[in-house]
């Protein structure tokens, strides 16, 4: 019996198989770059190994729009302040410098910068590294800044074990951090004036507030704790919000020191639509002038402080009820603590707001406890 003959593929079918391959290299260069822009950094580097033309494409500054120093190893687990061995730390530090060199050599055009470095670290000089990056890449169009300048995500265990824990040394370290942060923030005002979204720890000094108000394109702002024992004065907070004409969303992490209990704040902004002060402690508003505000989140947090009745009433007597503050200063408010408000909420005396106000208002009517 003769062996089975192999079927021959017609020429037309073979031509069709060849035509099934998409002619990527025939696309305009801008289209090719747009397709490659959806890849992550690792895949982009893999594409550079395919052929010479792809390697030239991947080297384009248009493909490097994000500088994210939190994209490696344990960072994907969302861990903060992770202690590692000296060897692991050295490997990570080497990666940081190689990553920076890579972005600089590509002349990256950054839209996003995410980093967490202790800018007061005189040994590793993270502040100099970030300034070097900003000096050597295109960052005029940077729109998103997520910066934690108070600690480095990876830090060798030995450095923390042998570090001084004295209050004097801590104060020096914090001042170094603030100084480096202010220098970096000043550089950003000149290099990246178009930042519209910012998330960072904030020291609330006059200089830092003055620098922050120069970002006139800011639309989304989140300011986190830095030094919890420092008071944020009412005039400072009001100056900040009034000086940002395009601000739409504001999240504040403010802890009012115990010695300043009883102080209240005024907030004024013509553009603000979303305000979240739920992470704050002891932050009480006496007046809100927010004609565009649509949603407010506020939470009353008990700090475990026992006060005698006379002291408590003396402090609370200075604070108006949150309901009256909202009634007078937020004509477009639609949601409070994720609860949708009825259009007639201003015409009723509390009504459906009673339960919400008990969770967020510090006045005498809604805080009947000696424990703060």
N, C-alpha and C positions, 0 to 999 in steps of 0.2 A: 504494500500500500504506500503510495507516494505521500511524502510528508505534506502537511497542510501549508498552502502557500500564504505568505504574508500579504495582507491587503495593502494595496497602494493608495496613498492619499492623493486625490486629484489636485492639480496645480491651483485651481480656484480656491479650494479649501485651505491650502497652505497660505495663499495670499491673505485669506480672511483671518487666519490665525495671527499673521504678522500685524494686520491692521487692528487687532484687538488691543495692542499695546498703545497706551496714550502717549502721544508725542510731547512729553513734558518740555523737552528742550526747544520745541518750536513755539512755545508760548512767549509772549513778551516778558522781559526781565521783571517788570513790576508784578506781573501775575505769578511768576515763579516765586518771587520773594513773599508774596501774600500767602501762597500755599505753605511755604516753609515756616512762616511766622506762627503757625498753629502748633508747631513741634516744641517740645521742651528742650532745655539746653543740652541734655545728653544726646537726644536724637539728632539735634542739629549737628553736633560734633561727629556723630556717626555718618550723617549724610555727606560731610566734608571728605570722607574717605572713599566715596563712591567713584568719583572721577574729578578731573581738573576743573571742569565747568561748575560742578556743584561746590567744589571747594572754594571757588571764587565767589559764588553766591553766598555761601555761609559766612564769608568774611565781611559781608556788607554790614555797615553800621545799622541799617534799618531792621536787622533781625535781632539786635541786642537792645531791647527796650526796658528790661527789668534787671536791676541789681538786687538780688535777694540773698543775703548772707545767712538766711535761716533755712536753706534748702539742702540740708545734708544730714545723713545719719539719724541720730536721736531726735533732731529737730522735728522730724515728721511725726513724732509721738506727742508733740506739744509740750515737752518738758521745758521748764525754765530753771536756770541756775543749776545745771547738771554738773556734778563733780565727777571728774574723770582722772585717769592716771596721767602722769607727766608725758608718757609716750603718746597716749591718745591725744592729749592737748597739743603736742608738737605737730602731730600729723594734721590736726584740724587747723592750726595756725598756718602751717605750710599751704594747706588748701586755700585759706583765705587770701594769702598773698598771691598765689597762682591765679585764683579767680579774679582778683583785682587787676593783675597784669593782663589777663585774657580780655577783660572789658576795655582796658586802656588801649591795648594793641588793636582791637576792633574799632576803636573810636566810637564806642557805643553811644547811641542817642537815647538817653534814659527817659522813661515816663514814670517809672516806679523805683523807689529805693526803700528797702527794708533791711534793718540792721539792729543788732543788740550788742553794744560794746560799752565797757566801762571807760568813759572818756577821761577819767582821772587816773588811769593806769599808766604810770610813767615808764614801766618796763616794756610793755608791748606796743605802746604808742598808737592805740587805735584811732585817736583823734587825727594824727598825722596821716594815717592810711586813708581815712575818709576824705580829708582835704585833698590828698593826692589824687584820689578818684575824681572828685569834682573838678579839679584843675585840668584833667586830661581826657575828659569825655564831654560829649554834647549833653548838657543838662538844662538848657534854656527852656525846654518844654516839659520838664519834670512836673508832674501833677499830683503824685501820691507819695507822701513821706510817712513811713512808719518807723520811728526811732525810739529805742530804749537806751538811753545813754548812762544809766545808773549801774548796770552790771553786764558782764559778759556771759553768754549762755553756756559756753564751755569754759571751765576753769579747773586747773589742776588742784587736787585735794591738798597738796603740800602748801600751796600759797595761802589757803585759808586757815590751815592748822597753825602756821607760824606767824600769821599776821597779828599786829597789835590790836587789841580790843579796847584800848583806852579811849575815853570820850574826846580827849584832845586830838588824838590821831584820827578819830572818826571825823571830827570837824575839819581837819586839814584835808582829808580825802574828799569830803563833800565840797569844800571850796574849790579844790582842783577840778572836780567834776563840773561844777557850775561855770567856772572860768572857761574850760574847754568847750562846754555846751554853748555858751554865749558867743565864743569865737566862731564855732561852726554855724550857729544860727545867723550870725552876721554875714558869713560867707554865702549862706543860702539866700539871703535877701537880695544879694547882687547876682548870683549865678542862676537862681531858680525862682524868679519872681512870679511864676504862673502856677505855683502849687495851689491846688484847690481842695485837697484832702490831706489832713495832717493828724497823726496820732502819736503823742509823745508825752513823756514825763515832764513836769514843768515846775520851776522853782518860784515863780510869781514875784521875782525881783523886778524893780522898776525898769532896769535895762532889758531884761528878757521880755517883759510886756511890750516895751517900746519897739523891740525888734519884731515881735510877733505881729504887731499891728501893721507892719509894712507889707504883709502878704494880703494885698487887697482883693485877690481872687479867691480867697478861702471860702469854701462852701460847707465843708464838713470838718469839724474840729473836735478832738477828744484830748483832754488834758488830765493826766493821771498824777497820783501822789509823787512827790519827791521827798520833801522834809516835812513830816506831818506835824511837827511842833511849831511850824512857822504859820502865823496868821495871814490869811488872804484878806486884805482890807476891802471894805465895801466899795471905796472909790476906785481901787485897782480893777476889780471885777467889772464895774460899770464902764470904766474907760475902755477895757478890752472889747466888750460887746458893742459899744457905740462906734468903735473905730473900724469895724469890719463890715462894710456895707453890703456884702454879698453872702454873708453867713446864713446858711439854711438849717444846719444841724449842729447842736452843741451838746457834748457830754462832759460833765464835770465830776472829778474825783477830788473833793475837798473835805478835809477833816478840821473842824473848828476846835482849837485847843481848849482844854477845860477852863483855863483862866479867862477865856473870852466868851464863855457861855452867856447868852443874852444878846449878842450882837445879831443884827439882821441886815439883809442885803437888798439892794435895788438893782433890777436888771432891765436894761433898755436896749431894744434893737428893732428896727423897722422891717428887717428881712427874715428874722429867725422864725422857722416853722416847726422845728422839733427841738425839745429841750429835755435832757435826761440828767437829773441830779440824784437818781436813786443810789449810785455808789457813794455819795457824800454822806458825811455824818455831822449833825449839828447845823446844817445849812438851812437857814430860815429866811424867807423873803418877806419884806415889809411892803414892797411895791414892785409890780411888774408892768412894764410898758412894752408889750409885745403884740402889736396889732395884727401880725401875720401868723402868730403861733396857732398850730393845729393840734399838736400832741405834746403832753407833758407827762413825765415819769418822775415821781418823787416817792421816797420811802423813808419812814421814820425808823431809825435804827437805835435800839437801846444799847448803851455802852456799859451797863452794869455799874453805874455811879449812883450811890444812895444820897439823896438830898433831903434835908428837913423841909417841912411844909412851908415855912416862911421863906426860905431861900428859893424854893421851887416857884412859889407864887410871885415872888419879886421878879424872877427871870421871865416867867411866862406872861406877866402883865405887859411886857414890852412888845409882845408879838401879836399881830392881828391874825384872825382866822384865815387860813388859806382860801377858803371859799370866797370871802369878800375880796381878797387880793386878785383871784382869778376873775371874779365877776366884774371888777373895775378895769382890769388891764389886759384881758385876753378875749377880745370880741369874737374871734374866729375859732376858739378852742372846740375841738370835736372829740378828743379822746383823753382820758386821764387814767394813768396806770393800766394801759391796755384795755380799758373799758370804754365802750362807745357811749357818748353823752347824747341825751335827747336835745333837740333844738331849743326846748323851753327850760333848760336847766338853770338859767339865770333868773327866771321868774319865780322859782320855788325856793323856799328856805331849806336848803340841804336836800330833803327828799331822798332820791336814789343815790345821792352822793355821800350819805352818812357813813356807810361802811368803808368807802374809799378814803374819806378824810380821816377816819380813825387810824388808818395805816400810814398817813403821810403828813398830817397836820400836828404842829407842836403847841397849839394854843391851849388855853385852860379848858375849853369845852371838850377837847379831843385827846388830852393827855392828863389823865387823872392817876398819876403814879409817882411815887417818890424815887423809883428806880429809873435812871436814865442810861 
